[in-house]
Amino acid sequence: MASHIVGYPRMGPKRELKFALESFWDGKSSADDLQKVASDLRSNIWKQMKDAGIKYIPSNTFSYYDQVLDTTAMLGAVPSRYNWKGGEIGFDTYFAMARGNESVPAMEMTKWFDTNYHYIVPELGPDVVFSNASHKAVTEFKEAKALGVDTVPVLVGPVSYLLLSKPAKGLEKTFNLLSLLDKILPIYKQVITELKEAGATWIQLDEATIVKDLESHQLEAFTKAYSGLQSACSGVNVLIATYFADITTDAFKILTSLPAVTGYTFDLVRGKNSLDLIKSSFPSGKYLFAGVVDGRNIWANDLAESLGILESLQGVVGKDKLVVSTSCSLLHTAVDLVNETKLDNEIKSWLAFAAQKIVEVNALAMALSGKKDEAYFSANAAALASKKSSPKVTNEAVQKAADALKGSTHRRATNVGARLDAQQKKNNLPVLPTTTIGSFPQTIDIRRVRREYKAKKITEEDYVKAMKEEINKVVKLQEELDIDVLVHGEPERNDMVEYFGEQLSGFAFTANGWVQSYGSRCVKPPIIYGDVSRPKSMTVFWSSMAQQMTKRPMKGMLTGPVTILNWSFVRNDQPRFKTCYQIALAIKDEVQDLEKAGIKIIQIDEAALREGLPLRKSEHAFYLDWAVHAFRITNVGVQDSTQIHTHMCYSNFNDIINSIIDMDADVITIENSRSDEKLLSVFREGIKYSAGIGPGVYDIHSPRIPSMEEIAERIKKTAAVLKREILWVNPDCGLKTRKYSEVKPALSNMVTATKKMRTELGNTK
């Protein structure tokens, strides 16, 4: 019985790629140095899978930024503003598209389906001249082969690539991206031919968009694409990978009748209903790669349950055509549990990171072949039983409090207009008030102090002193820049979710459980293993300290319950909404304590609310109902004069704008600049919004410093579609990843532009 891995984490167990990328970007190392680190990581990954007994090992899942950008490079689809002159795309052009540079902004970045991973959105149109401009897939296949490892090269499928793209600037948003299919298929044919010539016997094409609610012409594009690729695919096995959700009946019929396709992967963790389709109508003679090991969470697999599913599928597709697989790429999990020496041993026994999931996949394949490792299966069963019965998991008081939420919508008693009036009387802010999203640059010194404090190398007194000095520096800087509503900069926080999880019960934390979010940006998701509560206040000390340093309003900074949920590895033994309500009650306690401490403006970030939206429209209403409700729970009891902010970033918000309004926040700051001001279109189309809103005026994920004129023009555009009385001015997101040499001039330009527009708009009737 064979085994397969859809994809694997690329950062390395200790974030080796992150540090190599940042060193290269800072000019401290060469391209050769970066490529050497990448090559070593790939070699180790391939060897690890080969040693574990995996038959179908992926290649070309490694990326310096993301796999969609890699495909853009492969197709030579470089927007003209980057002045690419043709030939093989190098790092300069590649990273300019991803990050921007001194002269041009980066391409749009958005969430990869419903995950916290991001990708760079291709900009396509009829004038794009496609060419085979990156031979990365072939190069990495040959690299693995030279090491004695036969791999399955992985490509983003042609239809999914187009459906994940957007019309280039200047085109109507209704432009049919699928009309470009005939233009990109020749490039795919070239790449497939080159891979065959290099010795590839299997090629995996990821067509994950087929699990979404597609229209008939979009589904028909799959048939057209693979009919067009049929001649090039002769002599090689083609595997189509789907993941993240169930597949519809119509999509299943299209998918399983595609010409030139040898096998299919299905996510049988998040797409369990696909089992019925497989059992009733899977095509004879095709390979089924059964994704029974969860690629998106870190819980140990229920091996007995998975084995039962696989045994039932054997009778459908035959022993020789069934392959055990992961549900999706392991990119979304942490790398290796062996690096976690400080985790509670009982909790650790419940977990499986990417390295352990490889072992699970192979163990299931061996069991199907009659070589079941009884000791391994018994240990797995014991761990699952421990998790089910452990007193660490259950807190009856928390469960009762969450159950008591039923029957109330938890809305504030006064409408937002009246609240804004009360808040303005208290805060006396100018038109177009300026603020930032929360974090300021995390310097090397700040990170060092946090590490030393955690390692108990410095006292709590020394730690607080260092943090106070940093907060004071950030406060003074904002005052010098003349920002209206201040933040304390969050120097005490390594991560906006990890910080809160460390102070809430029901959470566990890893030392090296890093997961890539985009580029070099990694996060370390908390593990929610049990009922959640707040033993004591989490932010009041820091916010109060900061407020005492200034007469200007100081925002209290919190992460919202939906974002904590969506950016954590969540327990799988109860519905997600129940866990979210528990987190909401904990945040509510913190909001009330901040208000009592005199904090007049409290920001409750829900950066990941849109991210958690299910891929299928039929499931949207239920999710949005409980997610929005959870946010309202956090602040239902505050006074009218206490202003509640929230923040969202890097997603398509237009389709959930009514739910955003229903959150009933007083002010929302939201990403706008990097997505070509896509957000503003919803207001041009007639959506009425009466709360405060701050569409971001510049992209913080690029090192580029925007000019005063550019920011002023962006403010002017927002003022054309929104009442100036409700407009705020702010960056797209927090400033943690930037340097002070970038932040100071950017914020200075932002404030200058705001003052200019106050004058201009004040004279406009």
N, C-alpha and C positions, 0 to 999 in steps of 0.2 A: 504494500500500500504506500502510495507516494504522498509527499508533503510539500507545502508551498507557502511562501511568505509574500504578501502583496507588496510590502515596502518596509523600510527600516529607518529608525532615527538616524539623523546625519550629523548632529552636533558633536557626538562623542560622549563618553561617560562622564568626563570632567569639563565639558563645553570647549573642547580643544579647537573646534572650528570657529566658535564665536571669537575667541581671543586672537586667532590667526587672522580672521576677517578685519577686526578692529585695528590690529597692528598694521595690516596692509593699507587700510583706509587712512590711517594716521601718518603714513609714509615711513613707518618704522621698520618695515620688512618688505621684501620684494615679492613679485608675482611667483617666482620660483619657490620662495619660502611657503607661500600660501598653498601652492599646488602640492608641495611635499606633504604638508599636514593633511590635506584632503586625500591624497593617495594612500597615506598610512591608515587613515580612518576607513577608507573603502576596503583596503586589504584585510584589516582586522574583522570587519563586518562579514565579508565573504567567507573568510576562514572560519569564523564562529558558526555560521550557518552550515557550512560543509561538515564541520566536526560534529554538529548536532544531528546530522543525518538528513537535513533538508535536501530534497531533490531539485525542486524548482526555486532557484535562488535569484532574486531580482538584481538587475544592474540598471544604471541610469536613474535610480531613485535618489541618488546623492545630488545635492544642488548647492550652489553658492548663495542662492537667495530663495527661489521657489521654482517648482517644476513647470508652472505656466510660463514664467519668464524664460525658462530654458527653451520652451517650445516656441515662444516668440523669436528667440535667437535662432533656433533651428530653421524657422521659416523666413528669416530675414525681414520680419515685420517691424522694423524700427521706425518710429515716427520721425518725420523729416527734421524736427527741431534739434535732434541729437547729432545732425551732420555726419551720419555714418556714410562712408564712401564705398561700401561694398567689401567683399572678401569675408574672411572668417571673423566673426564678431569677437572682439577682445574684451578684457575687463573694463576698459575705460567706457566703452559704449554700454556694456551690460549693466555696470553699476550706476551709470548716469540715468538709465531708464528706471532703475530701482530706487535711487536715492536723490536724483537731481544733482546739479553741480552749481558753480557760481553763476552761470548764465541762464540755465534752464531748469524748470521744476521737474520733479519726478512724475512718473505716470501714476494714475490712481491705484490705490491699494484697497482691497476689500477682503471680507472674510471668506474663507474656503468652506462653502456650504454652511453647515451649522456647527462649525468648530471654532476654536480660538486661533487657528492657523490662518495666515493671510496669503494672498497672492496679488501680483501686479497685473492689473487688468489690461489686456491687449486693446489697442486702438486701431480699428480696421475700417477700410473703406475701399471703394472700387479702384482708387488710384495706387493702392499698395502693390508694389512689385515684389512678389515672393521669390525667395531663392534659398538654396540649401546653404545657410550661412553659419551653421555650427554642427560639427561632427562629434559632439560630446557622446552621444549614445553609442556610436561605433567605437570611439576611443576607449570608453570605459568597458565595453564588452571585451575588447582585445586585451585590455589591462588585466581583467579577471582571468581570461583564458591563459595568459602568460603565467599566472599564478597557479594554474591547474584547476581552475573553477569554471565549470560551464554555467552560464547564467541565462536568465530570461530578460532581455532588454525591455524596459518599460517606457512607453510613450503615452503622453496625453492624447486620447483619441481625437480625430479630426472634427467630429461633430461637437463633442464636448468643448473643445478649444474654441470653436466659433460661438457656441452658446454662452461661454464664460467671458466673451469679449464685449466690447461696446463700440458703437459707431464713432469714428474719428471726429475730432472737433470740426464743426462746420456742417456736418451731415445731420439730417433729420433723425430724431431718435427712433423713428419707425423704419430706418434703413434695415433691410433684410440681410443680416450677417451670414445666413446660410447660402446666400447667393454667391459667396466667395468659395464655396466648397470645391468647385471645379478648378479654382486657382491654387488651392493648397494641396490637393490630392497628388499632383505630380511630385511635390517635394516629399510627401510621405512615401511615395513609391520609390524615390531615390534612396531614402533612408532605409527602407525595408530591404531593398536590393543590396545595399552596402552591408547591412547586418547579415543577410544570407551569405554573401560572399565571404564575410569574416568567420562564418561557421555557426551562426545562430540557428537553432532548430525550433525554438519557441520565441514568440514575440508577444508581449502583453500590451494591449491598448486599453487605457483607463477611460471608460465612457460612463462616468458617474452621473452625468446629467440625466441619463435615461430614467433614473428613479424619481425625477421631479414630475410635476403635472405638465406634460408637454402637449402641445396641439398636434393635430394629425400631420401637418406639413413638417413639423419638427421631427416626429417619429419617422416619417418617410425619408428624411435626410440620412438616417442610419443605413437604410437599404441602399440608397444611392451611393453613399460613401463606400460601403464595403463591396458593392458591385464594382465600383471604380477601382478598388484596390485588389480585386480578385486575381488578376494576372500577376501582379507583383508578389502576392502572397503564396503563389504556387510553389510548393517545395518547402514551406515552413509552416509550423503549427501556430495558429493565431488564437490567443486567449483574450477575451473581452472581460474586463473587470468592472463590476458595479459594486457600489457600497453605500452605506449610511441610511438606507431605508428599504421598505418593501418596493417591489416593482409591480406596476399595474398589469392587468391581464393583457391589454393591448400592447404595452411595451414588451411584455414577455414574449408575445407571439412574434413581434417584429425582431426582437433580439435573437431568439432561438431559430429564426429562419434566415439569418444573415448568411450570404455566401462567403466561402473562404474561411469560416470560423471553426476552430477545432474544439474550443471549450469555453466555459463561462464561470466566473466567480460570482457568488451571491452572498450578501451579508445576511447570515442567519441568526445574528444577534439582535440587530435593530430592524431586521426585515423577516421576522419569523413567519409572517403570513405568506412569504414567497415559497415556503415549504409545500403548501397545498398546490401551487402551480407546478412546482417541480415534480411532485408525486403524480400529478394528473396528466401532464403533457410535456415532460422533458424529452427532447428529441433523441431518438435511438442513435447510438454510435458516437455521441458527443461526450466530451469530458466535463464532469461537474466538479468544480473546485468549491468545496463546501466551507464557507467562512463561519466556523463554529467557535473560534477563539477570538474573544473581543479585542479589537485593535484600538479601542478608544477609552478603555478604563483599565484599572490596575488590580482588579480583583482576580483571584485565582479562579480558573475555569472549573465548573462543575463537570469533572471528567466523566462521571457515570452518566449524567444527562446527555452530554455531547456524544458519548459513545453510542447511546441509544438512538440518537438522531441519525448518526452516521450509519448504523446498522440498518435502520429503516430505509436509508437512501441507497444502500448497496443493492437492495432488491429492485430498485427502480432503474439505476444506471449501469449496474454490473460492477463487480469487484475491480476490474482492470481500468474502469473509467472514473472511479471516485478518487478524488484527491483531497486531503485534509488541508485546510487553509485558515488564515486569519480573516476576520470580517472585513478588514480594510488595512491600510498601511499602519505599521506600528509607530509611525512618525508621531502619533498623538499620545503615546505613552512615554513614561520615563525609561531609561536605558537598561539599568541592571540593578537588581535588588541586592546583589552581593556588596555593593558599595554603601549600603545602609547599615552601619554598625550600631547606631544609637536608637533605632526604632524599637518600641516595645515588642518583645519576642512573640507574644500572642498575636498582636495585630500584624506583625510581619508575616506570620504563617498564613494569613488570609490573602496575601498579595502575590501578584506576578507582574513584573515589568517586562520589557521587550525581550530580554535575554531568557527569562523564564517562560515566556509565551512560545518562544521557539521550541523549547523543550516540551511544552504541553502539546504543541502541534505534532511533533514527532512521536510523542508517547501515544497519542490517539491513533496515528497512522500504524504504529507497531502493534497496538492492541487489535486493530482491524485485521492485521495480517496474522493474528494468532500468537503474537509475542507480547502479551500484556505484562507490564511490569507491576505485579501485584502490590509490592511494597509502596511504589509511587502512588498508585491509585488509592491505597488504604490511607496513606498520609494525607492525600488530598481530601478524602472523605472526612477524616478526623478534623482537619482545619475548617472545613465548611460547617461541621457540627459545632465546633468551638465558637465560630462567629455567630451562629444562630442562638446560642444559649448564654453568651458572655454577658455579665452584668455591666461591662463597659459600654454596651450598645444602648441600653434602655434607661430612660429617665421618665418615670411615670408623671411627675409634675409637669415636665415639658410637654408631654403628649396631651395631658389634660388641657393645658393652656392653649395649645394649638387647636384642639378639638372645639374649644369654646369660641373660636373665631367664626364659626358657622352662623349664618343668619344676619351678618352685618356687612355692609359694603365698605365701611371704614373711610368715609369721606369727611373732609373738613366741613364744618357747619356753614362757613361763609364763602361766597363765590370769590373767584380769583381777583376780579376787579376791585372789590372792596378790600381785600387783603393787600393788594399792591398799594392802594391809597394809604392804608395804615402803616405799611412798611416804609413808604416814602417819607411820611411825617417823622418817622423815627430815624431814618438813615440820611435823609436830605442829599440824595445823590444827583449828579448832573444828568442831563440828557446824554445818551450813549455812554453809560458808565463802563469803565474799563476794569477788567479782572484777568486773572489767569486760571488755569484749570485745577491746579493744586500743587504738583511737584515742581521743584527747581533742580538744577543739575546736581547729580550725585557725584561729588568729587572723590578722588582717590582717598583723601584724608577721611572723609565721612564714612566711606566703606570700611576703611581700616579701623576706625573707632568702633563701628558696630561689630566687626569681627572680633576685636579684642574684648569687647564687653561680653559677647556671647561665649567667648572662650575663658571668661573670668580672669583675663589678664589685667583689666583695669577695674576700679571700683565703680559702683553705681553713681557715686558722687562725681567722679571724673567724667563718666559717660554723660550725665545730665549737664554738666558744665560745658562739655564740647558741643552737645546738641543745642544748648541755649545760645552759645556763641554763633553757631551757624544760623539759627532761627533769627537772631538779632541782625545778622548780616543780610539775610533775605528780606526782612522787614524794612531795613534802612534802604536797601536797593530799590524796593518798590516805591517807597516814599520819594526817593530822589527822582525816580522815573515819573512820579505823579500818577500812579495807578490808584484807582478809586476804592476798590474792594480788594483787600489783601489776602494772601495765604501765608502759612508759616513755612512752606517749602517741603515739608515731610521728610526731613533728614533722618528721622528715626525709623523710616519705613524702607525696607528693601523692595517690597512689592505690595500693591494696594490690596490684594486678597490675603497673601500670606500674613501680613501684619495683623489683620483682624482674626484670622483663623487661629493664630498662636495664642490669642487671648480668649477664645471661645471654647467651651467644652464640646466634646464630640469630634474634635479635629486631631489629626496626627500630621507630623511633618517629616520630610526627608532631608538628608544632607545633600544628596546629589540627584534628586528626582526632577531634573531639568527637562523641559519640553520646549521645542522651538515654536515661537509665535510668528516671527517673520525675520528674514535676514539673519542678523546676529542676535536679535532680541530673543531671549529665553525667559521662561517663567517656571516657577516651581510650584505647581498646583498643590494645595493642601489636600489631605485625604479626609473626607467626612465619613467616619465609620459609625457614628452613633448620634443620639439625640443632642441637639444644639441648644446651649444657653450661655448667658453672659455672667460669669462670676463677679466681675467688677468693671468699673469704667475703663475705657480703652484709650480715649483721646482727650478727655477733659483737661488733664494736666498740661499737655502741650498746647492745646488751643487757648486755654486761659493764660498761660505764660506769654504766648504771642500777642494776645489781645492787650495785655498790660504794657506792651512795648509801643503801642501806637494809639492814636485817637481815631484812626480810620477803622471802618468795619473789618473784622477778621473772620474769614469763613472757617467754620468747623468742617473738617473733611472726613467723610465716611464713605465706605463702599456699600452699595445697596445689596439687598438679599438675593436678587436674581443674578447679579454679577458674581457675587461670592459663590453661588450655586454653579453657574455655568463655567466658572474658571477654577473649579475644584474637581477632583475625582470623587464622585458622589456615590454614597452607599446605594446598593442595588437591591435592598430588601424591603423598600417601601417606595411609594410613588414620589417622584421628584418634588411635586408641589407641597407635600407634607414637610419635607426637609426645608423647602424654601420658606414656608410659614414660620417654622421654628427660628430660622435665621432672622426673619422680619421682626419677630418679637424681641430678639436680642438687640437688634439695631434700634428698635423703638425705645428701649431702655436707655440707650446711649444718647439718642436725640433729646430725650427729656432731661438728662443730666447736663448736656451742653446748654440747653435753654436755661436751666436753673443757674448755670455758671455765668450767664450774661452774654452768651454768644448769640448774636442777632441774626446771623446768616449761616445756614447749615446746608452743605452740599452733600447729597446722597447719590453717589455715582451709580448709574445703571448702564455702563459702557457696553455690557453684553446682553442687554434685553433683546435686541434684534437677533443676535447671534443664536439664541436658543429657539428661535422660531422653527417649528418642524418644516421639513421639506415639502410635505403634502398639505395643500390648502384645506383639506377637510379637517385637519388637526389644529389649524391656526387659532380658531376662536377659543377653544378650551385652554390652550397655552397662554394666550394673551390675557384671558380673563383672570387666571390665577397669578400670572406674573405681575400685571398691573395692580391687582389687589394687594399683593405682597408689598409692593412699593408704598401704597397708600397706608398700609398698616404702620409703617415706620414713623409716620409723621402726623397721624390723625389727631393727636392730642395737643399740638402746639398752638400757641396764641396766634391771632391774626397778624400781629406785628413781627412775628418770627418768619423770616423769609427762607423758603425751602428751594434749593437749587438741585438740579440733577444734570448729569453729563452723559452724552453718548458719542461713540466715535466709530468710524471706518466700517460702515454697513450701509445698505440701501434702506433708508427710513421712510421713503415716500409711501410704500404700501402699508405701513402701520401708523401713519400719522394720527389717525383718529384714536388709536390706543395710547399714543404719546400724549395727546390732549387729555385723555381720560385719566392719566396718572395724576393730574391736577397739581403739578409742581408750580411754584410761583415763577421760577425762571429755569429755562433749559439751555445749556450750552451744548452745541452739537457740531460735529465735523462737517465742513462745507467746502473748504478751499481745494483740497486735493482731488475731490470728485467733480471738479469743474462746476461747482455751485449747483449741483443736481438738486439739492434740497430746496432751493428757491423755486423750482418749477412747480412744486406742489402748492405753493402760495399763489403763484401766478394763475393757477388753475382754479382758484376760488376758495381754497380752504381758509376758514376764518380762525385766527389764533389770537387770543387776547392776553395770554400770560407773557411774561418776559422771555426773550429768546436771544441767544448769542450765537449766530452762525459763525464758525471759526473763520478768522481773516487771514491766517497763514498756516502752512503745513509744518508741524514741528518734527516730522519724521525725516526731514531732509536737512542737511547742513546749510542749505542755501538761506541767505538773509534777505527777506523781502524788502523792497524799497517802500518809502513812505507813500509815494504816488500809487503804487500797486495796492497797498492796503486801503488807501483812501477810495480808490475806485471800487474795491470790493464792498466797503461800507456803503458807498453810494448805490450799488446794485441792490443791496439788501434793503436799504431805505426806500427804494422804488416799489417794493412789493410788501413791505411790512411797516406798520406805524413806527415812527422814530421813537415814540414814547415807550415802546416795549423793547427796543433794541439794546443789546449789550455788545461790547466789543472785546474779543478774547481770541487767543490762539485756538487751533483745532483740538489740542490735547495737552497733557502735562509735559513738563520740560525736563523730566528726569534724564532722558537719553542725550540731551544736548550739552554743549559746553557753554560756560559763561561768556566766552568770546563770541558766541553765536547769539546767545539769549539777550544780552544787554542791548546790542544794536537793533535786534528785531523788535524787542519790546519798546525801545525808544521810538522807533519808527511807527509802531502801532499807536502809541500815545499821541505822537505828533499828528498822525493822520486823523485820529479821532478829534483832536482839538480843531483841526482844519475843517472837518466835516460838521462839527457843531456850529461853527461860524456860517458855513455855506447853507446848511439845512435850516439854520435859524432865520436866514434871509429868504428862504423859499416858502412861498405861500401855497 
